[in-house]
Amino acid sequence: MKNTYSFLAAAAAGLLLTGCITEKTPLAISRGTFSEIKKEEHQTLPEGIKTLSLQDARQIALKNNPSFQSMRYAIAAADAQFKKAITAYMPTVNFTYSLSRSHNWTQNPDAGVSGRGLSSKPGISASWVAFDSLQREMNILAAQHDLRGVEASEQDARRLLLRAVAYAYNEVMLANAQIRIAKANMKFNYALLKETELKFEAGASPLSDALNFKVNYNSAESSRYSAEYAATAAKLALAQLLGLTEGIIPDSIEFPTMPSPDGEMLKNIDYYLDLALQNRPDLKQYREAYESAKYSYYSTIGAFGPTVTLNMALSYTHSRNRNHDQWHRDTGSVSKPRSFGMNYGVNVNWELFSGGRRYFTMRAAEAGVTRAEYSVANTWIAVITDVRTAYENYQTNLKLVKLNQKNLELVRKQRDLVDREYKAGSTGITRLNEAQTALIDAENALVKAVINMNNAKAQLDAATNSL
């Protein structure tokens, strides 16, 4: 009994001390038009950042992303529901007050009697459910698992947000690398164009060669514009994930040239499968939902049992009554009765039949348990698939990076040889075009493989919740 009182006291203190979470969204979103927003009202990158690292981007996203921030309020709501379930242990106290006025007239052949009365009756009553066939306990346990499930969903939102930031960040670096490749291609063709134009003017080279390099230059410039748009689009996507209200990342912010092409040797697949099954918050979320469904089902079974309620009431009545001859108001009597009352007792209620309502409620809850169990199984399989897919993706792209590194060395050496042969007049322009195109393709293949490898690592880290 002492432990019960301690629990109730702690629960009451927790309820009284629980406050609301109040944080403001960026002031910019309250404006009617974008043009009226002042610079200081925008949510921007922290001051002092010149080069945005992936770690910085992730921390900013966790702090500013509105979708992720809203998850805290989902936790607050679930926590309130849990505390609400605990209040079922508390007594219910009601205060009542009534005030009444009465007038009475009595007529007879000899005289008439008039009476007036004023009565006030305050009262207080309390009831406490002492036993309800464990329904409260089951509801509290269900609400507790609901709360844990929402907390797990916040962790899952964090996992997915960090993965999305990594993808967008890597896309920026890929586009920047493609811009550099396109510019180098433009520079190569521009140098040959100028050299060929001089030869053409001297009559040592046909006009078609000059036009060839001009076309190649324009093609490289087109690739540059496409890559610049890809970089802008990736920055816009990243800015959204970072919660920046201007929707852009300033041009003054720099990014690393490229992530390291040196991958890491992964452990056995079983290690990552075990890690994922232990750590994945979405799997934990569904497991908590399953536990909640079980306790909700147990609560419906409790509805078949009796409910015992303790009742107590205190009342006080104060009246003032006056009776007099309605023809002679100076005669009569006045009374001021007062009374105190107290009653208490036990009420036992046991619903024996309600047309099957409780039975079908129980069956619906039982089906919900089975459905939740299948959801756990489905998520379990999805987690295994995620890990295996990410693992194979990383292994494949790691091989591609190593292969493309070797291939790029060969292709660059080949292009340089063909370039010298063309300038020496021992090979044709078609062979030079082929060699330059092969070099550009090899450079693009390498940077794509490096980015894909890093995306696959982020995918694997997310699949095991190791971000």
DOTI-186134 format. One line per field, with one value per residue (C-alpha): residue number from 1; residue in one letter; x, y, z. Coordinates in Angstrom, 3 decimals. Layout:
REM residues N
seq = [NUM:...]
type = [A:...]
u = [X:...]
v = [Y:...]
w = [Z:...]
***
This chain:
REM residues 467
seq = [1:2:3:4:5:6:7:8:9:10:11:12:13:14:15:16:17:18:19:20:21:22:23:24:25:26:27:28:29:30:31:32:33:34:35:36:37:38:39:40:41:42:43:44:45:46:47:48:49:50:51:52:53:54:55:56:57:58:59:60:61:62:63:64:65:66:67:68:69:70:71:72:73:74:75:76:77:78:79:80:81:82:83:84:85:86:87:88:89:90:91:92:93:94:95:96:97:98:99:100:101:102:103:104:105:106:107:108:109:110:111:112:113:114:115:116:117:118:119:120:121:122:123:124:125:126:127:128:129:130:131:132:133:134:135:136:137:138:139:140:141:142:143:144:145:146:147:148:149:150:151:152:153:154:155:156:157:158:159:160:161:162:163:164:165:166:167:168:169:170:171:172:173:174:175:176:177:178:179:180:181:182:183:184:185:186:187:188:189:190:191:192:193:194:195:196:197:198:199:200:201:202:203:204:205:206:207:208:209:210:211:212:213:214:215:216:217:218:219:220:221:222:223:224:225:226:227:228:229:230:231:232:233:234:235:236:237:238:239:240:241:242:243:244:245:246:247:248:249:250:251:252:253:254:255:256:257:258:259:260:261:262:263:264:265:266:267:268:269:270:271:272:273:274:275:276:277:278:279:280:281:282:283:284:285:286:287:288:289:290:291:292:293:294:295:296:297:298:299:300:301:302:303:304:305:306:307:308:309:310:311:312:313:314:315:316:317:318:319:320:321:322:323:324:325:326:327:328:329:330:331:332:333:334:335:336:337:338:339:340:341:342:343:344:345:346:347:348:349:350:351:352:353:354:355:356:357:358:359:360:361:362:363:364:365:366:367:368:369:370:371:372:373:374:375:376:377:378:379:380:381:382:383:384:385:386:387:388:389:390:391:392:393:394:395:396:397:398:399:400:401:402:403:404:405:406:407:408:409:410:411:412:413:414:415:416:417:418:419:420:421:422:423:424:425:426:427:428:429:430:431:432:433:434:435:436:437:438:439:440:441:442:443:444:445:446:447:448:449:450:451:452:453:454:455:456:457:458:459:460:461:462:463:464:465:466:467]
type = [M:K:N:T:Y:S:F:L:A:A:A:A:A:G:L:L:L:T:G:C:I:T:E:K:T:P:L:A:I:S:R:G:T:F:S:E:I:K:K:E:E:H:Q:T:L:P:E:G:I:K:T:L:S:L:Q:D:A:R:Q:I:A:L:K:N:N:P:S:F:Q:S:M:R:Y:A:I:A:A:A:D:A:Q:F:K:K:A:I:T:A:Y:M:P:T:V:N:F:T:Y:S:L:S:R:S:H:N:W:T:Q:N:P:D:A:G:V:S:G:R:G:L:S:S:K:P:G:I:S:A:S:W:V:A:F:D:S:L:Q:R:E:M:N:I:L:A:A:Q:H:D:L:R:G:V:E:A:S:E:Q:D:A:R:R:L:L:L:R:A:V:A:Y:A:Y:N:E:V:M:L:A:N:A:Q:I:R:I:A:K:A:N:M:K:F:N:Y:A:L:L:K:E:T:E:L:K:F:E:A:G:A:S:P:L:S:D:A:L:N:F:K:V:N:Y:N:S:A:E:S:S:R:Y:S:A:E:Y:A:A:T:A:A:K:L:A:L:A:Q:L:L:G:L:T:E:G:I:I:P:D:S:I:E:F:P:T:M:P:S:P:D:G:E:M:L:K:N:I:D:Y:Y:L:D:L:A:L:Q:N:R:P:D:L:K:Q:Y:R:E:A:Y:E:S:A:K:Y:S:Y:Y:S:T:I:G:A:F:G:P:T:V:T:L:N:M:A:L:S:Y:T:H:S:R:N:R:N:H:D:Q:W:H:R:D:T:G:S:V:S:K:P:R:S:F:G:M:N:Y:G:V:N:V:N:W:E:L:F:S:G:G:R:R:Y:F:T:M:R:A:A:E:A:G:V:T:R:A:E:Y:S:V:A:N:T:W:I:A:V:I:T:D:V:R:T:A:Y:E:N:Y:Q:T:N:L:K:L:V:K:L:N:Q:K:N:L:E:L:V:R:K:Q:R:D:L:V:D:R:E:Y:K:A:G:S:T:G:I:T:R:L:N:E:A:Q:T:A:L:I:D:A:E:N:A:L:V:K:A:V:I:N:M:N:N:A:K:A:Q:L:D:A:A:T:N:S:L]
u = [0.000:2.878:4.335:0.946:0.753:4.320:3.482:0.363:2.261:5.026:2.509:0.644:3.890:4.839:1.489:1.722:5.270:4.705:4.905:4.276:6.995:6.970:9.381:8.802:9.038:11.131:9.593:9.927:7.138:4.582:4.995:2.517:5.056:8.687:9.776:8.651:10.827:13.774:17.163:17.379:14.006:15.309:16.662:20.123:23.359:25.295:27.758:31.380:30.830:32.926:33.211:30.172:31.166:28.809:28.926:27.987:25.132:23.753:23.894:22.146:19.443:18.786:18.447:16.403:14.465:10.792:9.590:12.086:11.461:7.742:8.519:9.312:5.745:4.505:6.505:5.020:1.516:2.230:3.738:0.584:-1.527:0.606:0.157:-3.544:-3.755:-2.112:-4.800:-7.257:-5.759:-6.723:-10.026:-12.696:-13.744:-16.800:-18.082:-21.780:-23.796:-27.503:-29.524:-33.319:-36.185:-39.683:-43.112:-46.159:-49.756:-52.399:-56.046:-58.887:-62.270:-60.942:-57.516:-54.689:-51.116:-48.130:-44.653:-41.279:-38.043:-34.410:-32.171:-28.497:-26.750:-23.032:-21.547:-18.501:-18.336:-15.521:-15.315:-12.395:-12.297:-10.636:-10.774:-11.738:-10.521:-7.034:-8.272:-6.333:-3.114:-3.459:-4.288:-1.240:1.041:-0.451:0.098:3.655:4.463:2.770:5.117:8.140:6.927:6.704:10.180:11.412:9.684:11.623:14.857:13.745:13.008:16.520:17.980:16.171:16.974:20.703:20.678:18.823:21.313:24.204:22.592:21.941:25.395:27.062:25.017:26.439:29.980:29.216:27.841:30.837:33.190:31.311:31.640:35.409:35.539:33.500:35.725:38.852:37.307:36.496:40.061:41.523:39.342:39.818:43.597:43.369:40.860:43.214:46.147:44.167:42.888:46.476:47.364:44.304:45.291:48.748:47.207:48.566:45.217:41.734:38.797:36.980:39.511:38.874:35.127:35.534:37.190:34.621:31.813:33.633:34.056:30.348:29.454:31.698:30.118:26.671:27.806:29.061:25.681:23.898:26.279:25.828:22.070:22.518:24.657:22.031:19.230:21.231:21.922:18.226:17.348:20.023:18.804:15.306:16.642:18.624:15.461:16.789:13.846:15.546:15.597:19.188:22.742:24.799:27.318:30.016:29.702:32.255:32.115:34.953:36.321:35.325:34.957:37.821:37.915:39.517:36.762:36.847:36.693:33.381:32.899:30.863:27.238:26.019:27.601:25.511:22.359:22.740:23.482:20.378:18.056:19.342:19.359:16.714:14.188:11.442:11.581:11.462:8.495:6.495:7.507:6.243:3.010:2.640:3.122:0.616:-1.921:-1.498:-2.181:-5.134:-6.489:-5.998:-7.899:-10.914:-10.884:-11.012:-14.288:-15.932:-15.057:-16.614:-15.789:-15.584:-15.950:-15.645:-17.905:-18.106:-20.117:-20.311:-23.169:-24.357:-27.803:-28.788:-32.410:-34.435:-38.207:-40.891:-44.620:-47.206:-50.840:-51.051:-53.477:-51.437:-47.755:-46.685:-47.664:-46.003:-42.795:-39.232:-37.061:-33.398:-32.683:-29.168:-28.027:-24.800:-24.670:-22.099:-22.448:-20.002:-20.171:-19.048:-20.556:-20.009:-21.004:-20.777:-22.235:-23.523:-24.930:-24.735:-25.747:-22.238:-20.672:-17.761:-17.172:-16.849:-14.679:-12.391:-12.343:-11.456:-8.596:-7.421:-7.312:-5.339:-2.708:-2.289:-2.123:0.552:2.531:2.481:3.623:6.632:7.378:7.071:9.378:11.851:12.100:12.386:15.294:17.098:16.527:17.764:20.996:21.686:20.931:23.173:25.937:25.978:25.672:28.746:30.783:29.943:30.772:33.993:35.082:33.969:36.026:39.180:38.527:37.768:40.887:43.033:41.074:41.392:45.181:45.200:42.742:44.594:47.894:46.222:44.712:48.050:49.750:47.064:47.253:50.983:50.489:47.822:50.022:52.840:50.538:50.769:47.096:43.785:41.379:38.793:41.143:41.814:38.078:37.638:40.504:39.238:35.678:36.997:38.900:35.826:33.737:36.367:36.585:32.803:32.616:35.149:33.474:30.083:31.509:33.083:29.823:27.808:30.204:29.746:25.981:26.062:28.008:25.410:22.750:24.432:24.924:21.255:20.224:22.057:21.219:24.920:24.742]
v = [0.000:2.328:1.745:2.535:5.870:6.687:5.933:8.095:10.956:10.767:10.626:13.651:15.607:14.697:15.858:19.179:19.863:18.909:22.008:22.756:22.904:26.349:27.173:29.593:28.785:31.153:34.619:34.637:32.106:34.442:37.021:37.280:37.824:36.870:40.401:41.868:39.520:41.230:39.555:39.035:37.266:34.444:31.207:31.018:29.109:29.826:32.669:31.830:28.894:29.226:25.579:23.460:19.983:17.021:16.898:20.591:20.062:17.198:19.154:22.136:19.866:18.306:21.770:23.509:20.970:21.677:18.168:16.668:19.342:18.572:15.061:16.467:17.642:14.219:12.896:15.597:14.562:10.878:11.747:13.692:10.676:8.492:10.869:11.077:7.300:7.589:10.039:7.133:6.289:9.696:10.409:12.564:15.521:17.656:20.827:21.668:24.646:25.330:28.419:28.325:30.669:29.448:31.088:29.366:30.534:28.661:29.740:28.775:30.306:32.137:33.391:33.200:32.187:33.222:31.717:32.530:30.646:31.033:28.015:27.562:24.220:23.883:20.421:18.446:14.871:12.512:9.133:6.809:3.730:1.188:-1.683:-1.941:-5.421:-4.112:-1.965:1.059:-0.900:-2.238:1.212:2.720:0.027:0.510:4.283:3.726:1.586:4.164:6.781:4.581:3.973:7.703:8.191:5.476:7.203:10.377:8.397:6.936:10.429:11.408:8.406:9.223:12.942:12.331:9.939:12.465:15.197:12.924:12.168:15.848:16.878:14.243:15.375:18.878:17.503:15.332:18.284:20.440:17.695:17.476:21.253:20.949:18.143:20.192:23.247:21.158:19.798:23.338:24.423:21.503:22.104:25.886:25.504:23.192:25.537:28.515:26.454:25.069:28.527:29.749:26.741:27.326:30.950:29.718:27.134:24.210:22.892:22.509:24.568:21.388:20.791:24.246:23.717:20.316:21.825:24.622:22.047:20.102:23.307:24.099:20.562:20.867:24.226:22.631:19.930:22.656:24.415:21.136:20.410:23.924:23.432:20.055:21.752:24.444:21.879:19.828:22.941:23.835:20.337:20.573:24.018:22.623:19.795:22.320:24.343:27.530:29.862:31.622:28.265:28.671:28.096:31.247:31.065:32.118:28.786:26.297:22.516:19.992:19.021:15.355:12.721:10.315:7.557:5.263:3.002:0.693:-3.062:-4.105:-6.783:-9.894:-9.210:-10.919:-8.149:-5.486:-7.601:-8.030:-4.329:-3.340:-5.680:-4.259:-0.590:0.129:2.550:1.749:-1.909:-0.803:1.423:-1.500:-3.710:-1.087:-0.834:-4.605:-4.402:-1.545:-3.563:-6.491:-4.374:-2.690:-6.181:-7.123:-3.975:-5.100:-8.384:-6.394:-4.856:-8.209:-7.813:-5.726:-2.157:-1.081:2.610:4.344:7.370:10.125:13.349:16.311:18.797:21.834:23.382:26.810:27.999:31.007:30.552:33.076:32.392:35.119:36.087:37.474:40.165:41.028:41.007:42.050:38.634:35.319:33.413:33.139:30.013:29.529:25.835:24.570:21.061:19.193:15.919:13.282:9.985:7.418:3.992:1.448:0.942:-2.310:-2.409:-5.563:-5.433:-8.919:-8.426:-5.652:-7.365:-8.576:-5.104:-6.036:-9.315:-7.726:-4.943:-7.657:-9.504:-6.287:-5.641:-9.241:-8.814:-5.612:-7.598:-10.060:-7.247:-5.481:-8.726:-9.030:-5.397:-6.302:-9.239:-7.056:-4.401:-7.069:-8.380:-4.815:-4.132:-7.268:-6.251:-2.705:-3.974:-6.530:-4.000:-1.333:-3.856:-5.104:-1.548:-0.464:-3.513:-3.038:0.676:0.099:-2.256:0.277:3.021:0.891:-0.151:3.390:4.737:2.308:2.926:6.704:6.447:4.384:6.631:9.812:8.352:7.283:10.731:12.451:10.118:10.671:14.434:14.435:12.212:14.559:17.588:15.695:14.850:11.080:10.535:12.022:14.299:11.532:9.496:12.555:13.140:9.531:9.716:12.971:11.629:8.473:10.621:12.685:9.534:7.948:11.039:11.197:7.463:7.789:10.712:8.999:5.792:7.697:9.502:6.306:4.560:7.297:7.243:3.486:3.978:6.470:3.974:1.194:3.448:4.391:0.760:-0.110:3.221:4.022:7.617]
w = [0.000:0.809:-2.661:-4.206:-2.378:-3.419:-7.055:-6.968:-5.337:-7.918:-10.742:-9.388:-9.066:-12.608:-13.925:-12.104:-13.245:-16.852:-19.037:-22.663:-25.283:-26.798:-29.585:-32.400:-36.075:-38.236:-38.412:-42.194:-42.716:-41.144:-43.920:-46.734:-49.496:-49.901:-50.801:-47.468:-45.407:-43.769:-43.963:-40.214:-40.247:-42.421:-41.033:-42.537:-42.166:-38.955:-39.189:-39.785:-42.132:-45.278:-46.281:-45.519:-44.397:-44.381:-40.587:-40.386:-42.830:-40.779:-37.527:-39.125:-40.538:-37.134:-35.637:-38.342:-40.411:-39.589:-40.367:-37.932:-35.314:-35.390:-34.157:-30.721:-30.450:-31.464:-28.509:-26.282:-27.357:-26.708:-23.339:-22.465:-23.436:-21.171:-18.241:-19.044:-18.645:-15.218:-14.070:-14.064:-10.659:-9.297:-7.534:-9.104:-6.946:-7.728:-6.118:-6.338:-5.252:-5.505:-4.568:-4.578:-3.766:-2.875:-2.534:-1.041:-0.630:1.348:1.087:3.442:4.333:7.368:6.377:3.906:4.804:2.741:2.984:1.441:1.624:0.542:0.549:-0.361:-0.535:-1.242:-1.407:-2.346:-3.536:-4.408:-6.059:-6.582:-8.728:-6.456:-8.933:-12.593:-13.475:-14.398:-17.286:-16.021:-15.732:-19.255:-20.665:-18.964:-20.351:-23.821:-23.609:-22.394:-25.424:-27.671:-26.226:-26.829:-30.368:-31.084:-29.613:-31.980:-34.896:-34.071:-34.231:-37.547:-38.870:-37.785:-39.618:-42.849:-42.613:-42.185:-45.135:-47.306:-46.351:-47.337:-50.702:-51.489:-50.272:-52.454:-55.449:-55.010:-55.053:-58.085:-60.036:-59.055:-60.264:-63.560:-63.925:-63.507:-66.075:-68.561:-68.046:-68.611:-71.802:-72.928:-72.208:-74.174:-77.230:-77.055:-77.161:-80.172:-81.817:-81.587:-82.771:-85.717:-86.693:-86.949:-89.096:-91.273:-91.838:-92.818:-95.159:-93.120:-91.824:-93.319:-92.082:-91.054:-88.259:-86.796:-87.020:-85.337:-82.279:-82.203:-82.124:-79.414:-77.405:-77.667:-76.625:-73.562:-72.734:-72.941:-70.503:-68.204:-68.173:-67.459:-64.587:-63.186:-63.161:-61.469:-58.807:-58.284:-58.032:-55.522:-53.444:-53.468:-52.261:-49.579:-48.482:-48.001:-45.846:-43.791:-43.161:-44.784:-45.406:-48.330:-50.076:-51.269:-50.134:-50.793:-53.632:-51.172:-49.374:-50.640:-50.700:-50.574:-53.969:-53.747:-51.044:-50.684:-53.306:-50.726:-49.521:-46.550:-46.415:-44.947:-42.335:-42.903:-43.869:-40.683:-38.606:-40.330:-40.194:-36.434:-36.034:-37.978:-36.100:-32.823:-33.802:-36.427:-34.888:-37.388:-36.329:-32.696:-33.519:-34.902:-31.999:-29.576:-31.572:-31.221:-27.446:-27.239:-29.212:-26.822:-23.741:-25.440:-26.078:-22.430:-21.456:-23.480:-21.554:-18.322:-19.496:-18.673:-14.976:-12.192:-11.262:-7.620:-6.815:-3.438:-2.953:-0.387:-0.239:2.133:2.064:3.989:3.728:4.974:4.671:5.722:5.791:6.714:7.126:7.782:7.310:3.836:5.087:8.180:7.297:10.786:12.089:11.361:12.056:10.717:10.804:9.829:9.713:8.964:8.312:7.629:5.803:4.984:3.227:1.934:0.491:-2.041:-5.458:-7.343:-10.984:-13.072:-16.534:-17.308:-20.803:-23.375:-26.588:-27.429:-27.535:-25.259:-27.070:-30.498:-29.092:-27.754:-31.081:-32.942:-30.514:-30.904:-34.684:-34.161:-32.242:-35.103:-37.635:-35.581:-35.405:-39.198:-39.453:-37.317:-39.618:-42.725:-41.273:-40.155:-43.719:-45.077:-42.705:-43.889:-47.513:-46.859:-45.328:-48.047:-50.807:-49.289:-48.632:-52.222:-53.538:-51.593:-52.568:-56.243:-56.302:-54.379:-57.176:-59.784:-58.142:-58.211:-61.806:-63.003:-61.289:-63.274:-66.448:-66.123:-65.967:-69.157:-70.991:-70.010:-71.185:-74.426:-75.013:-74.430:-76.909:-79.552:-78.960:-79.659:-82.706:-84.080:-83.640:-85.324:-88.225:-87.780:-86.831:-87.840:-86.026:-85.685:-83.511:-81.341:-80.903:-79.835:-77.354:-75.808:-75.547:-73.875:-71.366:-70.486:-70.138:-67.883:-65.680:-65.333:-64.649:-61.839:-60.070:-60.376:-58.930:-56.027:-55.263:-55.635:-53.262:-50.665:-51.183:-50.675:-47.432:-46.239:-47.289:-45.291:-42.264:-42.419:-42.852:-39.623:-37.916:-37.557:-38.781]
***
